[in-house]
Amino acid sequence: MPIKQIKRFLFGPPRLSREEAMKVFKRDHFKCQYCGLEGMQSFENWLILTIDHVHPHARGGAHSMNNLVTACQPCNLIKGKREYKTLEDAKKHVLAKREEWQQRYQSQLKAGAAAAH
């Protein structure tokens, strides 16, 4: 096993510096590039902003500015380590999943309310 893979296995992926992350946040105006969450709208929104690798680092994606975007934690989790040809393809997937989960949430909420009565 190559040393690079051993290091990744033992220590996880290398993290971005605070300065690098701030460059991405500023470039993206502190806004999730998937769902549009405005990070500067509230402290709670700002707390959940992360940096996402469009081409996942786990699959060889670089820490370069053209591969990094601002993402809220839910969108970053939904996208995961899947590979997409473009940011737009990833965004379509993330938004579709968010819609699916929202509908599931709404139906469970209604079912729970009906059971409570």
Biopython code that builds the backbone (N, CA, C, O; Angstrom):
import numpy as np
from Bio.PDB.StructureBuilder import StructureBuilder

atoms = [
    (1, "MET", "N", (0.860, -1.182, 0.000)),
    (1, "MET", "CA", (0.000, 0.000, 0.000)),
    (1, "MET", "C", (0.903, 1.240, 0.000)),
    (1, "MET", "O", (1.786, 1.358, 0.849)),
    (2, "PRO", "N", (0.690, 2.160, -0.939)),
    (2, "PRO", "CA", (1.520, 3.370, -0.989)),
    (2, "PRO", "C", (1.387, 4.205, 0.288)),
    (2, "PRO", "O", (0.348, 4.191, 0.948)),
    (3, "ILE", "N", (2.444, 4.923, 0.620)),
    (3, "ILE", "CA", (2.477, 5.738, 1.840)),
    (3, "ILE", "C", (1.341, 6.749, 1.871)),
    (3, "ILE", "O", (0.762, 6.988, 2.931)),
    (4, "LYS", "N", (1.012, 7.346, 0.732)),
    (4, "LYS", "CA", (-0.082, 8.324, 0.685)),
    (4, "LYS", "C", (-1.386, 7.700, 1.166)),
    (4, "LYS", "O", (-2.126, 8.329, 1.922)),
    (5, "GLN", "N", (-1.679, 6.470, 0.740)),
    (5, "GLN", "CA", (-2.899, 5.784, 1.153)),
    (5, "GLN", "C", (-2.842, 5.412, 2.631)),
    (5, "GLN", "O", (-3.856, 5.485, 3.325)),
    (6, "ILE", "N", (-1.688, 5.021, 3.109)),
    (6, "ILE", "CA", (-1.533, 4.685, 4.525)),
    (6, "ILE", "C", (-1.788, 5.924, 5.382)),
    (6, "ILE", "O", (-2.498, 5.851, 6.385)),
    (7, "LYS", "N", (-1.209, 7.062, 4.989)),
    (7, "LYS", "CA", (-1.418, 8.310, 5.734)),
    (7, "LYS", "C", (-2.892, 8.672, 5.758)),
    (7, "LYS", "O", (-3.422, 9.039, 6.807)),
    (8, "ARG", "N", (-3.566, 8.572, 4.607)),
    (8, "ARG", "CA", (-4.988, 8.906, 4.529)),
    (8, "ARG", "C", (-5.802, 7.981, 5.416)),
    (8, "ARG", "O", (-6.738, 8.423, 6.082)),
    (9, "PHE", "N", (-5.450, 6.685, 5.430)),
    (9, "PHE", "CA", (-6.155, 5.715, 6.260)),
    (9, "PHE", "C", (-5.963, 6.026, 7.742)),
    (9, "PHE", "O", (-6.922, 5.988, 8.513)),
    (10, "LEU", "N", (-4.751, 6.328, 8.137)),
    (10, "LEU", "CA", (-4.453, 6.572, 9.548)),
    (10, "LEU", "C", (-4.901, 7.941, 10.048)),
    (10, "LEU", "O", (-5.391, 8.071, 11.170)),
    (11, "PHE", "N", (-4.730, 8.955, 9.211)),
    (11, "PHE", "CA", (-4.948, 10.323, 9.675)),
    (11, "PHE", "C", (-6.120, 11.025, 9.016)),
    (11, "PHE", "O", (-6.449, 12.145, 9.408)),
    (12, "GLY", "N", (-6.757, 10.420, 8.039)),
    (12, "GLY", "CA", (-7.845, 11.072, 7.320)),
    (12, "GLY", "C", (-7.290, 12.040, 6.291)),
    (12, "GLY", "O", (-6.077, 12.220, 6.190)),
    (13, "PRO", "N", (-8.184, 12.666, 5.522)),
    (13, "PRO", "CA", (-7.724, 13.589, 4.478)),
    (13, "PRO", "C", (-7.112, 14.848, 5.103)),
    (13, "PRO", "O", (-7.516, 15.264, 6.189)),
    (14, "PRO", "N", (-6.146, 15.444, 4.423)),
    (14, "PRO", "CA", (-5.585, 16.691, 4.948)),
    (14, "PRO", "C", (-6.651, 17.778, 4.943)),
    (14, "PRO", "O", (-7.477, 17.848, 4.032)),
    (15, "ARG", "N", (-6.625, 18.611, 5.952)),
    (15, "ARG", "CA", (-7.637, 19.650, 6.086)),
    (15, "ARG", "C", (-7.157, 20.935, 5.432)),
    (15, "ARG", "O", (-5.959, 21.191, 5.315)),
    (16, "LEU", "N", (-8.123, 21.731, 5.012)),
    (16, "LEU", "CA", (-7.798, 23.048, 4.478)),
    (16, "LEU", "C", (-7.427, 23.967, 5.626)),
    (16, "LEU", "O", (-7.929, 23.823, 6.741)),
    (17, "SER", "N", (-6.558, 24.898, 5.346)),
    (17, "SER", "CA", (-6.246, 25.896, 6.367)),
    (17, "SER", "C", (-7.429, 26.852, 6.487)),
    (17, "SER", "O", (-8.249, 26.960, 5.576)),
    (18, "ARG", "N", (-7.503, 27.528, 7.596)),
    (18, "ARG", "CA", (-8.568, 28.514, 7.818)),
    (18, "ARG", "C", (-8.516, 29.581, 6.715)),
    (18, "ARG", "O", (-9.557, 30.031, 6.235)),
    (19, "GLU", "N", (-7.312, 29.981, 6.318)),
    (19, "GLU", "CA", (-7.151, 31.007, 5.279)),
    (19, "GLU", "C", (-7.696, 30.527, 3.936)),
    (19, "GLU", "O", (-8.363, 31.278, 3.224)),
    (20, "GLU", "N", (-7.405, 29.258, 3.590)),
    (20, "GLU", "CA", (-7.917, 28.702, 2.331)),
    (20, "GLU", "C", (-9.447, 28.629, 2.349)),
    (20, "GLU", "O", (-10.106, 28.974, 1.368)),
    (21, "ALA", "N", (-9.994, 28.182, 3.464)),
    (21, "ALA", "CA", (-11.450, 28.091, 3.582)),
    (21, "ALA", "C", (-12.086, 29.471, 3.456)),
    (21, "ALA", "O", (-13.109, 29.621, 2.789)),
    (22, "MET", "N", (-11.496, 30.468, 4.083)),
    (22, "MET", "CA", (-12.059, 31.824, 4.008)),
    (22, "MET", "C", (-12.038, 32.358, 2.580)),
    (22, "MET", "O", (-12.949, 33.082, 2.179)),
    (23, "LYS", "N", (-11.019, 32.013, 1.816)),
    (23, "LYS", "CA", (-10.973, 32.435, 0.412)),
    (23, "LYS", "C", (-12.163, 31.863, -0.359)),
    (23, "LYS", "O", (-12.772, 32.556, -1.174)),
    (24, "VAL", "N", (-12.490, 30.599, -0.097)),
    (24, "VAL", "CA", (-13.624, 29.958, -0.773)),
    (24, "VAL", "C", (-14.928, 30.608, -0.319)),
    (24, "VAL", "O", (-15.776, 30.941, -1.148)),
    (25, "PHE", "N", (-15.097, 30.793, 1.004)),
    (25, "PHE", "CA", (-16.314, 31.433, 1.520)),
    (25, "PHE", "C", (-16.508, 32.818, 0.914)),
    (25, "PHE", "O", (-17.607, 33.166, 0.481)),
    (26, "LYS", "N", (-15.446, 33.596, 0.887)),
    (26, "LYS", "CA", (-15.553, 34.956, 0.340)),
    (26, "LYS", "C", (-15.889, 34.935, -1.144)),
    (26, "LYS", "O", (-16.747, 35.689, -1.602)),
    (27, "ARG", "N", (-15.218, 34.077, -1.890)),
    (27, "ARG", "CA", (-15.495, 33.976, -3.325)),
    (27, "ARG", "C", (-16.961, 33.634, -3.570)),
    (27, "ARG", "O", (-17.583, 34.161, -4.492)),
    (28, "ASP", "N", (-17.514, 32.740, -2.729)),
    (28, "ASP", "CA", (-18.902, 32.275, -2.888)),
    (28, "ASP", "C", (-19.892, 33.122, -2.101)),
    (28, "ASP", "O", (-21.067, 32.769, -2.001)),
    (29, "HIS", "N", (-19.428, 34.236, -1.541)),
    (29, "HIS", "CA", (-20.279, 35.168, -0.789)),
    (29, "HIS", "C", (-20.995, 34.482, 0.377)),
    (29, "HIS", "O", (-22.147, 34.790, 0.681)),
    (30, "PHE", "N", (-20.286, 33.540, 1.028)),
    (30, "PHE", "CA", (-20.821, 32.827, 2.195)),
    (30, "PHE", "C", (-22.198, 32.222, 1.897)),
    (30, "PHE", "O", (-23.110, 32.286, 2.722)),
    (31, "LYS", "N", (-22.327, 31.637, 0.711)),
    (31, "LYS", "CA", (-23.603, 31.089, 0.250)),
    (31, "LYS", "C", (-23.402, 29.659, -0.240)),
    (31, "LYS", "O", (-22.487, 29.384, -1.017)),
    (32, "CYS", "N", (-24.271, 28.739, 0.224)),
    (32, "CYS", "CA", (-24.198, 27.353, -0.230)),
    (32, "CYS", "C", (-24.412, 27.318, -1.738)),
    (32, "CYS", "O", (-25.394, 27.859, -2.247)),
    (33, "GLN", "N", (-23.494, 26.684, -2.441)),
    (33, "GLN", "CA", (-23.564, 26.638, -3.890)),
    (33, "GLN", "C", (-24.557, 25.589, -4.400)),
    (33, "GLN", "O", (-24.772, 25.466, -5.606)),
    (34, "TYR", "N", (-25.157, 24.839, -3.479)),
    (34, "TYR", "CA", (-26.159, 23.846, -3.859)),
    (34, "TYR", "C", (-27.574, 24.368, -3.613)),
    (34, "TYR", "O", (-28.377, 24.437, -4.542)),
    (35, "CYS", "N", (-27.882, 24.732, -2.375)),
    (35, "CYS", "CA", (-29.257, 25.131, -2.048)),
    (35, "CYS", "C", (-29.443, 26.638, -1.915)),
    (35, "CYS", "O", (-30.577, 27.114, -1.867)),
    (36, "GLY", "N", (-28.352, 27.396, -1.854)),
    (36, "GLY", "CA", (-28.452, 28.843, -1.771)),
    (36, "GLY", "C", (-28.556, 29.397, -0.361)),
    (36, "GLY", "O", (-28.795, 30.594, -0.199)),
    (37, "LEU", "N", (-28.386, 28.577, 0.662)),
    (37, "LEU", "CA", (-28.443, 29.056, 2.037)),
    (37, "LEU", "C", (-27.471, 30.223, 2.218)),
    (37, "LEU", "O", (-26.294, 30.123, 1.872)),
    (38, "GLU", "N", (-27.970, 31.309, 2.754)),
    (38, "GLU", "CA", (-27.168, 32.520, 2.981)),
    (38, "GLU", "C", (-26.484, 32.420, 4.339)),
    (38, "GLU", "O", (-27.138, 32.550, 5.374)),
    (39, "GLY", "N", (-25.201, 32.193, 4.343)),
    (39, "GLY", "CA", (-24.457, 32.042, 5.574)),
    (39, "GLY", "C", (-24.380, 33.288, 6.426)),
    (39, "GLY", "O", (-24.215, 33.193, 7.642)),
    (40, "MET", "N", (-24.497, 34.445, 5.820)),
    (40, "MET", "CA", (-24.396, 35.696, 6.574)),
    (40, "MET", "C", (-25.761, 36.181, 7.067)),
    (40, "MET", "O", (-25.845, 37.216, 7.728)),
    (41, "GLN", "N", (-26.824, 35.450, 6.754)),
    (41, "GLN", "CA", (-28.168, 35.858, 7.160)),
    (41, "GLN", "C", (-28.372, 35.691, 8.661)),
    (41, "GLN", "O", (-29.082, 36.478, 9.288)),
    (42, "SER", "N", (-27.747, 34.663, 9.236)),
    (42, "SER", "CA", (-27.871, 34.448, 10.679)),
    (42, "SER", "C", (-26.662, 33.659, 11.167)),
    (42, "SER", "O", (-25.967, 33.006, 10.389)),
    (43, "PHE", "N", (-26.433, 33.734, 12.450)),
    (43, "PHE", "CA", (-25.336, 32.989, 13.054)),
    (43, "PHE", "C", (-25.525, 31.489, 12.840)),
    (43, "PHE", "O", (-24.561, 30.775, 12.563)),
    (44, "GLU", "N", (-26.773, 31.004, 12.968)),
    (44, "GLU", "CA", (-27.061, 29.583, 12.783)),
    (44, "GLU", "C", (-26.717, 29.126, 11.369)),
    (44, "GLU", "O", (-26.178, 28.036, 11.181)),
    (45, "ASN", "N", (-27.026, 29.957, 10.378)),
    (45, "ASN", "CA", (-26.665, 29.614, 8.998)),
    (45, "ASN", "C", (-25.154, 29.570, 8.826)),
    (45, "ASN", "O", (-24.613, 28.662, 8.195)),
    (46, "TRP", "N", (-24.488, 30.556, 9.391)),
    (46, "TRP", "CA", (-23.031, 30.629, 9.262)),
    (46, "TRP", "C", (-22.371, 29.397, 9.879)),
    (46, "TRP", "O", (-21.386, 28.883, 9.347)),
    (47, "LEU", "N", (-22.920, 28.921, 11.011)),
    (47, "LEU", "CA", (-22.337, 27.776, 11.710)),
    (47, "LEU", "C", (-22.312, 26.504, 10.875)),
    (47, "LEU", "O", (-21.436, 25.661, 11.068)),
    (48, "ILE", "N", (-23.246, 26.352, 9.960)),
    (48, "ILE", "CA", (-23.321, 25.082, 9.224)),
    (48, "ILE", "C", (-22.645, 25.128, 7.855)),
    (48, "ILE", "O", (-22.746, 24.172, 7.087)),
    (49, "LEU", "N", (-21.957, 26.226, 7.541)),
    (49, "LEU", "CA", (-21.234, 26.273, 6.272)),
    (49, "LEU", "C", (-19.972, 25.415, 6.333)),
    (49, "LEU", "O", (-19.262, 25.387, 7.338)),
    (50, "THR", "N", (-19.717, 24.724, 5.238)),
    (50, "THR", "CA", (-18.530, 23.887, 5.105)),
    (50, "THR", "C", (-17.919, 24.135, 3.734)),
    (50, "THR", "O", (-18.456, 24.889, 2.923)),
    (51, "ILE", "N", (-16.797, 23.492, 3.495)),
    (51, "ILE", "CA", (-16.177, 23.508, 2.173)),
    (51, "ILE", "C", (-16.359, 22.121, 1.565)),
    (51, "ILE", "O", (-16.069, 21.114, 2.210)),
    (52, "ASP", "N", (-16.835, 22.072, 0.333)),
    (52, "ASP", "CA", (-17.032, 20.805, -0.364)),
    (52, "ASP", "C", (-16.079, 20.713, -1.542)),
    (52, "ASP", "O", (-15.802, 21.707, -2.212)),
    (53, "HIS", "N", (-15.584, 19.518, -1.784)),
    (53, "HIS", "CA", (-14.801, 19.229, -2.988)),
    (53, "HIS", "C", (-15.782, 18.778, -4.069)),
    (53, "HIS", "O", (-16.429, 17.743, -3.908)),
    (54, "VAL", "N", (-15.906, 19.517, -5.154)),
    (54, "VAL", "CA", (-16.815, 19.131, -6.239)),
    (54, "VAL", "C", (-16.427, 17.739, -6.723)),
    (54, "VAL", "O", (-17.274, 16.849, -6.795)),
    (55, "HIS", "N", (-15.160, 17.546, -7.054)),
    (55, "HIS", "CA", (-14.625, 16.209, -7.326)),
    (55, "HIS", "C", (-14.063, 15.751, -5.987)),
    (55, "HIS", "O", (-13.060, 16.298, -5.529)),
    (56, "PRO", "N", (-14.684, 14.760, -5.346)),
    (56, "PRO", "CA", (-14.332, 14.402, -3.971)),
    (56, "PRO", "C", (-12.842, 14.137, -3.755)),
    (56, "PRO", "O", (-12.185, 13.474, -4.557)),
    (57, "HIS", "N", (-12.341, 14.667, -2.662)),
    (57, "HIS", "CA", (-10.941, 14.449, -2.303)),
    (57, "HIS", "C", (-10.669, 12.961, -2.139)),
    (57, "HIS", "O", (-9.591, 12.482, -2.488)),
    (58, "ALA", "N", (-11.649, 12.228, -1.605)),
    (58, "ALA", "CA", (-11.502, 10.788, -1.408)),
    (58, "ALA", "C", (-11.343, 10.036, -2.731)),
    (58, "ALA", "O", (-10.893, 8.890, -2.752)),
    (59, "ARG", "N", (-11.711, 10.682, -3.817)),
    (59, "ARG", "CA", (-11.585, 10.060, -5.139)),
    (59, "ARG", "C", (-10.550, 10.783, -6.002)),
    (59, "ARG", "O", (-10.590, 10.722, -7.230)),
    (60, "GLY", "N", (-9.634, 11.461, -5.337)),
    (60, "GLY", "CA", (-8.518, 12.089, -6.049)),
    (60, "GLY", "C", (-8.686, 13.565, -6.341)),
    (60, "GLY", "O", (-7.818, 14.159, -6.981)),
    (61, "GLY", "N", (-9.773, 14.182, -5.895)),
    (61, "GLY", "CA", (-10.001, 15.603, -6.140)),
    (61, "GLY", "C", (-8.982, 16.474, -5.410)),
    (61, "GLY", "O", (-8.570, 16.173, -4.289)),
    (62, "ALA", "N", (-8.595, 17.538, -6.059)),
    (62, "ALA", "CA", (-7.563, 18.423, -5.518)),
    (62, "ALA", "C", (-8.140, 19.442, -4.537)),
    (62, "ALA", "O", (-9.346, 19.686, -4.503)),
    (63, "HIS", "N", (-7.254, 20.022, -3.751)),
    (63, "HIS", "CA", (-7.611, 21.119, -2.847)),
    (63, "HIS", "C", (-7.508, 22.461, -3.579)),
    (63, "HIS", "O", (-7.247, 23.484, -2.947)),
    (64, "SER", "N", (-7.708, 22.472, -4.883)),
    (64, "SER", "CA", (-7.577, 23.705, -5.662)),
    (64, "SER", "C", (-8.875, 24.508, -5.618)),
    (64, "SER", "O", (-9.958, 23.949, -5.441)),
    (65, "MET", "N", (-8.754, 25.815, -5.780)),
    (65, "MET", "CA", (-9.914, 26.706, -5.702)),
    (65, "MET", "C", (-11.001, 26.329, -6.704)),
    (65, "MET", "O", (-12.184, 26.503, -6.413)),
    (66, "ASN", "N", (-10.629, 25.820, -7.870)),
    (66, "ASN", "CA", (-11.653, 25.476, -8.856)),
    (66, "ASN", "C", (-12.354, 24.152, -8.539)),
    (66, "ASN", "O", (-13.285, 23.767, -9.246)),
    (67, "ASN", "N", (-11.920, 23.450, -7.489)),
    (67, "ASN", "CA", (-12.574, 22.218, -7.067)),
    (67, "ASN", "C", (-13.270, 22.381, -5.717)),
    (67, "ASN", "O", (-13.866, 21.428, -5.214)),
    (68, "LEU", "N", (-13.204, 23.563, -5.130)),
    (68, "LEU", "CA", (-13.782, 23.796, -3.806)),
    (68, "LEU", "C", (-14.949, 24.764, -3.896)),
    (68, "LEU", "O", (-14.882, 25.766, -4.607)),
    (69, "VAL", "N", (-16.022, 24.457, -3.169)),
    (69, "VAL", "CA", (-17.183, 25.348, -3.107)),
    (69, "VAL", "C", (-17.700, 25.403, -1.676)),
    (69, "VAL", "O", (-17.444, 24.508, -0.871)),
    (70, "THR", "N", (-18.429, 26.465, -1.378)),
    (70, "THR", "CA", (-19.116, 26.592, -0.103)),
    (70, "THR", "C", (-20.370, 25.742, -0.154)),
    (70, "THR", "O", (-21.131, 25.791, -1.120)),
    (71, "ALA", "N", (-20.576, 24.956, 0.905)),
    (71, "ALA", "CA", (-21.772, 24.115, 1.000)),
    (71, "ALA", "C", (-22.238, 24.081, 2.445)),
    (71, "ALA", "O", (-21.423, 24.077, 3.368)),
    (72, "CYS", "N", (-23.547, 24.056, 2.638)),
    (72, "CYS", "CA", (-24.054, 23.855, 3.997)),
    (72, "CYS", "C", (-23.854, 22.372, 4.332)),
    (72, "CYS", "O", (-23.706, 21.541, 3.435)),
    (73, "GLN", "N", (-23.851, 22.056, 5.612)),
    (73, "GLN", "CA", (-23.613, 20.674, 6.020)),
    (73, "GLN", "C", (-24.629, 19.698, 5.439)),
    (73, "GLN", "O", (-24.235, 18.620, 4.993)),
    (74, "PRO", "N", (-25.950, 20.035, 5.424)),
    (74, "PRO", "CA", (-26.897, 19.074, 4.824)),
    (74, "PRO", "C", (-26.591, 18.783, 3.349)),
    (74, "PRO", "O", (-26.620, 17.626, 2.932)),
    (75, "CYS", "N", (-26.301, 19.810, 2.566)),
    (75, "CYS", "CA", (-26.004, 19.587, 1.144)),
    (75, "CYS", "C", (-24.705, 18.800, 0.973)),
    (75, "CYS", "O", (-24.611, 17.928, 0.110)),
    (76, "ASN", "N", (-23.709, 19.111, 1.795)),
    (76, "ASN", "CA", (-22.439, 18.395, 1.717)),
    (76, "ASN", "C", (-22.649, 16.922, 2.050)),
    (76, "ASN", "O", (-22.057, 16.051, 1.413)),
    (77, "LEU", "N", (-23.482, 16.643, 3.037)),
    (77, "LEU", "CA", (-23.779, 15.270, 3.417)),
    (77, "LEU", "C", (-24.527, 14.545, 2.300)),
    (77, "LEU", "O", (-24.215, 13.397, 1.985)),
    (78, "ILE", "N", (-25.512, 15.212, 1.702)),
    (78, "ILE", "CA", (-26.283, 14.601, 0.608)),
    (78, "ILE", "C", (-25.377, 14.279, -0.571)),
    (78, "ILE", "O", (-25.461, 13.190, -1.138)),
    (79, "LYS", "N", (-24.516, 15.214, -0.942)),
    (79, "LYS", "CA", (-23.624, 14.990, -2.078)),
    (79, "LYS", "C", (-22.640, 13.882, -1.771)),
    (79, "LYS", "O", (-22.379, 13.027, -2.618)),
    (80, "GLY", "N", (-22.097, 13.889, -0.578)),
    (80, "GLY", "CA", (-21.181, 12.833, -0.168)),
    (80, "GLY", "C", (-19.969, 12.718, -1.068)),
    (80, "GLY", "O", (-19.422, 13.721, -1.529)),
    (81, "LYS", "N", (-19.555, 11.487, -1.314)),
    (81, "LYS", "CA", (-18.358, 11.221, -2.121)),
    (81, "LYS", "C", (-18.702, 10.856, -3.560)),
    (81, "LYS", "O", (-17.864, 10.341, -4.300)),
    (82, "ARG", "N", (-19.950, 11.130, -3.945)),
    (82, "ARG", "CA", (-20.343, 10.813, -5.321)),
    (82, "ARG", "C", (-19.589, 11.716, -6.300)),
    (82, "ARG", "O", (-19.239, 12.854, -5.987)),
    (83, "GLU", "N", (-19.358, 11.178, -7.472)),
    (83, "GLU", "CA", (-18.666, 11.953, -8.509)),
    (83, "GLU", "C", (-19.664, 12.465, -9.538)),
    (83, "GLU", "O", (-20.587, 11.752, -9.932)),
    (84, "TYR", "N", (-19.472, 13.689, -9.963)),
    (84, "TYR", "CA", (-20.305, 14.331, -10.979)),
    (84, "TYR", "C", (-19.391, 14.994, -11.989)),
    (84, "TYR", "O", (-18.259, 15.365, -11.677)),
    (85, "LYS", "N", (-19.897, 15.138, -13.205)),
    (85, "LYS", "CA", (-19.098, 15.792, -14.237)),
    (85, "LYS", "C", (-18.934, 17.272, -13.959)),
    (85, "LYS", "O", (-17.879, 17.852, -14.216)),
    (86, "THR", "N", (-20.012, 17.892, -13.419)),
    (86, "THR", "CA", (-19.973, 19.331, -13.174)),
    (86, "THR", "C", (-20.629, 19.662, -11.842)),
    (86, "THR", "O", (-21.331, 18.839, -11.254)),
    (87, "LEU", "N", (-20.389, 20.866, -11.386)),
    (87, "LEU", "CA", (-21.065, 21.368, -10.190)),
    (87, "LEU", "C", (-22.574, 21.381, -10.414)),
    (87, "LEU", "O", (-23.334, 21.074, -9.496)),
    (88, "GLU", "N", (-23.014, 21.729, -11.611)),
    (88, "GLU", "CA", (-24.449, 21.760, -11.916)),
    (88, "GLU", "C", (-25.083, 20.376, -11.786)),
    (88, "GLU", "O", (-26.207, 20.256, -11.297)),
    (89, "ASP", "N", (-24.377, 19.331, -12.217)),
    (89, "ASP", "CA", (-24.890, 17.969, -12.068)),
    (89, "ASP", "C", (-25.029, 17.610, -10.586)),
    (89, "ASP", "O", (-26.026, 17.016, -10.177)),
    (90, "ALA", "N", (-24.037, 17.968, -9.797)),
    (90, "ALA", "CA", (-24.084, 17.711, -8.354)),
    (90, "ALA", "C", (-25.240, 18.482, -7.725)),
    (90, "ALA", "O", (-25.962, 17.957, -6.877)),
    (91, "LYS", "N", (-25.407, 19.735, -8.151)),
    (91, "LYS", "CA", (-26.472, 20.575, -7.606)),
    (91, "LYS", "C", (-27.844, 19.977, -7.906)),
    (91, "LYS", "O", (-28.717, 19.975, -7.038)),
    (92, "LYS", "N", (-28.043, 19.474, -9.114)),
    (92, "LYS", "CA", (-29.321, 18.842, -9.477)),
    (92, "LYS", "C", (-29.613, 17.658, -8.570)),
    (92, "LYS", "O", (-30.736, 17.498, -8.093)),
    (93, "HIS", "N", (-28.608, 16.834, -8.331)),
    (93, "HIS", "CA", (-28.785, 15.671, -7.460)),
    (93, "HIS", "C", (-29.136, 16.108, -6.039)),
    (93, "HIS", "O", (-30.081, 15.592, -5.441)),
    (94, "VAL", "N", (-28.374, 17.057, -5.504)),
    (94, "VAL", "CA", (-28.585, 17.514, -4.127)),
    (94, "VAL", "C", (-29.980, 18.109, -3.968)),
    (94, "VAL", "O", (-30.679, 17.793, -3.005)),
    (95, "LEU", "N", (-30.391, 18.959, -4.890)),
    (95, "LEU", "CA", (-31.716, 19.588, -4.789)),
    (95, "LEU", "C", (-32.839, 18.567, -4.910)),
    (95, "LEU", "O", (-33.856, 18.681, -4.225)),
    (96, "ALA", "N", (-32.664, 17.564, -5.779)),
    (96, "ALA", "CA", (-33.674, 16.511, -5.916)),
    (96, "ALA", "C", (-33.790, 15.712, -4.616)),
    (96, "ALA", "O", (-34.897, 15.404, -4.173)),
    (97, "LYS", "N", (-32.664, 15.381, -4.012)),
    (97, "LYS", "CA", (-32.677, 14.640, -2.744)),
    (97, "LYS", "C", (-33.301, 15.473, -1.636)),
    (97, "LYS", "O", (-34.072, 14.950, -0.831)),
    (98, "ARG", "N", (-32.978, 16.767, -1.583)),
    (98, "ARG", "CA", (-33.571, 17.638, -0.559)),
    (98, "ARG", "C", (-35.093, 17.663, -0.715)),
    (98, "ARG", "O", (-35.822, 17.608, 0.276)),
    (99, "GLU", "N", (-35.567, 17.744, -1.946)),
    (99, "GLU", "CA", (-37.010, 17.746, -2.210)),
    (99, "GLU", "C", (-37.630, 16.421, -1.780)),
    (99, "GLU", "O", (-38.688, 16.401, -1.150)),
    (100, "GLU", "N", (-36.980, 15.332, -2.117)),
    (100, "GLU", "CA", (-37.477, 14.009, -1.727)),
    (100, "GLU", "C", (-37.563, 13.897, -0.201)),
    (100, "GLU", "O", (-38.563, 13.421, 0.337)),
    (101, "TRP", "N", (-36.517, 14.333, 0.486)),
    (101, "TRP", "CA", (-36.506, 14.259, 1.946)),
    (101, "TRP", "C", (-37.554, 15.183, 2.558)),
    (101, "TRP", "O", (-38.168, 14.842, 3.570)),
    (102, "GLN", "N", (-37.760, 16.339, 1.957)),
    (102, "GLN", "CA", (-38.769, 17.265, 2.473)),
    (102, "GLN", "C", (-40.166, 16.653, 2.345)),
    (102, "GLN", "O", (-40.979, 16.756, 3.264)),
    (103, "GLN", "N", (-40.438, 16.024, 1.217)),
    (103, "GLN", "CA", (-41.735, 15.375, 1.037)),
    (103, "GLN", "C", (-41.924, 14.237, 2.034)),
    (103, "GLN", "O", (-43.009, 14.069, 2.590)),
    (104, "ARG", "N", (-40.876, 13.461, 2.259)),
    (104, "ARG", "CA", (-40.942, 12.372, 3.234)),
    (104, "ARG", "C", (-41.191, 12.940, 4.640)),
    (104, "ARG", "O", (-41.994, 12.399, 5.400)),
    (105, "TYR", "N", (-40.509, 14.014, 4.970)),
    (105, "TYR", "CA", (-40.703, 14.680, 6.263)),
    (105, "TYR", "C", (-42.150, 15.144, 6.420)),
    (105, "TYR", "O", (-42.778, 14.911, 7.453)),
    (106, "GLN", "N", (-42.671, 15.808, 5.376)),
    (106, "GLN", "CA", (-44.046, 16.312, 5.430)),
    (106, "GLN", "C", (-45.048, 15.178, 5.619)),
    (106, "GLN", "O", (-45.988, 15.311, 6.403)),
    (107, "SER", "N", (-44.863, 14.070, 4.916)),
    (107, "SER", "CA", (-45.809, 12.961, 5.039)),
    (107, "SER", "C", (-45.714, 12.317, 6.419)),
    (107, "SER", "O", (-46.736, 11.925, 6.982)),
    (108, "GLN", "N", (-44.521, 12.201, 6.967)),
    (108, "GLN", "CA", (-44.371, 11.643, 8.313)),
    (108, "GLN", "C", (-44.943, 12.583, 9.360)),
    (108, "GLN", "O", (-45.515, 12.138, 10.355)),
    (109, "LEU", "N", (-44.790, 13.872, 9.138)),
    (109, "LEU", "CA", (-45.348, 14.878, 10.061)),
    (109, "LEU", "C", (-46.866, 14.775, 10.089)),
    (109, "LEU", "O", (-47.482, 14.788, 11.155)),
    (110, "LYS", "N", (-47.468, 14.673, 8.896)),
    (110, "LYS", "CA", (-48.932, 14.536, 8.801)),
    (110, "LYS", "C", (-49.394, 13.226, 9.445)),
    (110, "LYS", "O", (-50.401, 13.205, 10.153)),
    (111, "ALA", "N", (-48.665, 12.143, 9.203)),
    (111, "ALA", "CA", (-49.041, 10.853, 9.783)),
    (111, "ALA", "C", (-48.940, 10.905, 11.303)),
    (111, "ALA", "O", (-49.784, 10.343, 12.001)),
    (112, "GLY", "N", (-47.930, 11.566, 11.810)),
    (112, "GLY", "CA", (-47.768, 11.711, 13.250)),
    (112, "GLY", "C", (-48.852, 12.558, 13.873)),
    (112, "GLY", "O", (-49.334, 12.258, 14.965)),
    (113, "ALA", "N", (-49.242, 13.627, 13.178)),
    (113, "ALA", "CA", (-50.319, 14.499, 13.673)),
    (113, "ALA", "C", (-51.654, 13.756, 13.670)),
    (113, "ALA", "O", (-52.457, 13.912, 14.590)),
    (114, "ALA", "N", (-51.888, 12.949, 12.634)),
    (114, "ALA", "CA", (-53.140, 12.197, 12.546)),
    (114, "ALA", "C", (-53.207, 11.133, 13.645)),
    (114, "ALA", "O", (-54.277, 10.879, 14.197)),
    (115, "ALA", "N", (-52.082, 10.521, 13.959)),
    (115, "ALA", "CA", (-52.042, 9.489, 14.996)),
    (115, "ALA", "C", (-52.232, 10.101, 16.382)),
    (115, "ALA", "O", (-52.718, 9.425, 17.289)),
    (116, "ALA", "N", (-51.865, 11.346, 16.560)),
    (116, "ALA", "CA", (-51.975, 12.018, 17.855)),
    (116, "ALA", "C", (-53.422, 12.388, 18.170)),
    (116, "ALA", "O", (-53.771, 12.596, 19.332)),
    (117, "HIS", "N", (-54.255, 12.471, 17.153)),
    (117, "HIS", "CA", (-55.665, 12.865, 17.370)),
    (117, "HIS", "C", (-56.525, 11.714, 17.594)),
    (117, "HIS", "O", (-57.730, 11.872, 17.791)),
]
sb = StructureBuilder()
sb.init_structure("model")
sb.init_model(0)
sb.init_chain("A")
sb.init_seg("    ")
for serial, (resi, resn, name, xyz) in enumerate(atoms, 1):
    if name == "N":
        sb.init_residue(resn, " ", resi, " ")
    sb.init_atom(name, np.array(xyz, "f"), 0.0, 1.0, " ", f" {name:<3s}", serial, name[0])
structure = sb.get_structure()
